[in-house]
Amino acid sequence: MRSMLFLILLAFGLTFLGIYCESKKDPYEIGMHWDYNIVCENGFIFKQNRYGIIQVLNSDGTPLKCGEKIY
């Protein structure tokens, strides 16, 4: 019973640690994130999740290029 409680608490602790670390990352950094991927193809950045691929746009509507920060 104690070991089961310990495993449950460990699972919750690791989940909250993962959520905390994910919240501190740049949301448009290339690589895997909690529930989506950021990929660089043909010089532009795309957000890929289970529903499809979306091109990331700047605030003025221009596509975000690889290696640039979003504005």
BELRA-V265530 format. One record per residue. N is the residue number from 1. RES is the residue in one letter. OMEGA is omega in whole degrees, -180 to 180 (999 if undefined). Layout:
# BELRA-V265530
[[N	RES	OMEGA] [N	RES	OMEGA]]
This chain:
# BELRA-V265530
[[1	M	180] [2	R	-178] [3	S	178] [4	M	178] [5	L	178] [6	F	179] [7	L	178] [8	I	178] [9	L	177] [10	L	179] [11	A	178] [12	F	180] [13	G	179] [14	L	178] [15	T	180] [16	F	175] [17	L	177] [18	G	178] [19	I	180] [20	Y	-180] [21	C	179] [22	E	-179] [23	S	180] [24	K	-180] [25	K	172] [26	D	-176] [27	P	-180] [28	Y	175] [29	E	-178] [30	I	179] [31	G	-179] [32	M	173] [33	H	-173] [34	W	-177] [35	D	178] [36	Y	176] [37	N	171] [38	I	-178] [39	V	177] [40	C	179] [41	E	178] [42	N	177] [43	G	-180] [44	F	-177] [45	I	179] [46	F	176] [47	K	-175] [48	Q	174] [49	N	-175] [50	R	-179] [51	Y	-180] [52	G	-178] [53	I	-179] [54	I	176] [55	Q	-180] [56	V	-178] [57	L	172] [58	N	-178] [59	S	178] [60	D	175] [61	G	178] [62	T	179] [63	P	178] [64	L	-180] [65	K	179] [66	C	177] [67	G	179] [68	E	175] [69	K	179] [70	I	176] [71	Y	999]]
